[in-house]
Amino acid sequence: MNSKTVAELLSQDVTLQDVTVKGWVRTFRANRFIALNDGSTINNIQCVVDFENFDEALLKRVTTGAAIHITGELVESQGKGQSVEIVVKTLEILGDSDPETYPIQPKKHSFEFLRENAHLRTRTNTFSAVMRLRSSLSFAIHKYFNENGFYYMHTPIVTASDAEGAGETFKVTNLDIKNPPLNEDGSVNYKEDFFGKETNLTVSGQLEAESYAMSLGKVYTFGPTFRAENSNTTRHLSEFWMIEPEVAFMDLAGNMDLAEDFMKSVLSYILDNNRDDLEFLDKRLLDEDKTKPQAERSDMSLIEKIKFVVDNNFKRVSYTEAIDILRNCKPNKKKKFKYIIEEWGADLQSEHERFLVEKHFKCPVILFDYPANIKAFYMRLNEDGKTVRAMDILFPGIGEMVGGSQREERLDVLKEKMKALDISEEELWWYLDLRKYGTAVHSGFGLGFERLVMFATGMGNIRDVIPYPRTPQNAEF
């Protein structure tokens, strides 16, 4: 008899049939009711044991966390909370669990405790729901691009470039750290390193993706990126995943269209396919909100936030207009903002972005045409000489979700910008070549995948939406 998943069994209309299922024990009540879960759904299936038909020594091994194999008859449930249950005929222990030391007991655990036990935390409802949603979002991303004519490319993880120009990179070397080869001036001689030059883990696949877009038309990357930023906030990871599409012959307006359609598509997918997990996380957030002061409570539930994005047109607003709105709004005039907006050129913070989305426009917002001096070198300079064709998409509860731009396709302008920022032409010779040979308008954007998962699950700490978080002083597991 083929084993069924718990999700399959709970969706069965036909009862009074023999079934077999394998999973992990969540609870065993009164030596009679086993709550079994196999990760296929947030819901457990109840397995009813007749104590007299089983050896007492065997039943003592049915403890929380144990892996078991059950066969029995699927029947209509006599109790509340489930439509069907299994009347157990045979029970096999596949793997014992020590009840004295098993850390994931059927009680409430702090998220910090669960991070310390990240290898077991998906045995809880919250983390199993988060990781199923993460998986569904990944699938929805690939599905969207595949259905819209994009080619998936794998950009290098080891690279000699720093796309953001921030210098916060992890170095890659096989030199003897204690006794590296030196140049005459005492600096490290990287010509003797494995790659013959300084290399680092990538911070972005964008530049390489641009080169492929300029021959394949529409490409996207979806891979790991690394930032050596010494930040221990709830929104920063040292290793995270990025989605970065690049499209030839597309201007900023087309880029905004693409990003809006993309975001609505992937979020619609989980509304349609992950309802049980979303409803569980929605209730978890509602319960958590009740413990907060009134002023800190959310105006929308988790599912309402997702529908807020899916159902509303994104409002497109220039940076200049946004600054005027913020400068004249009540929170700014009454100094309620932590960062007061005083003049054009300010780098917007999350509190400003959320005000625009949640209070002023009451819909997702796309800001565009940012000051050149707060954006990256590769963004196309506008005719005013002071702004660039950049865009950021702002969501409720989280602020910036997507950042992108029309790329600078003019060789002379790009060279001037690189010179002003002391970016080596020699290192990016190949990037400049794209502007020499068949240059054209092209655009793209970047989306931090973990930030999307945070939004879709309502989790407040980015370390809780990636299987094994990498942060300063933390590379456990």
PyMOL commands that set and color helices and strands:
alter all, ss='L'
color gray80, all
select helices_A, chain A and resi 6-10+51-53+56-60+111-116+121-123+125-147+190-192+206-216+252-273+275-289+294-296+302-311+319-328+330-333+350-361+372-374+411-420+429-436+449-457+462-464
alter helices_A, ss='H'
color red, helices_A
select strands_A, chain A and resi 17-29+33-37+45-48+67-76+84-95+151-152+158-159+171-172+199-201+218-226+239-248+315-318+365-371+387-395+399-406+442-448
alter strands_A, ss='S'
color yellow, strands_A
deselect
rebuild
show_as cartoon
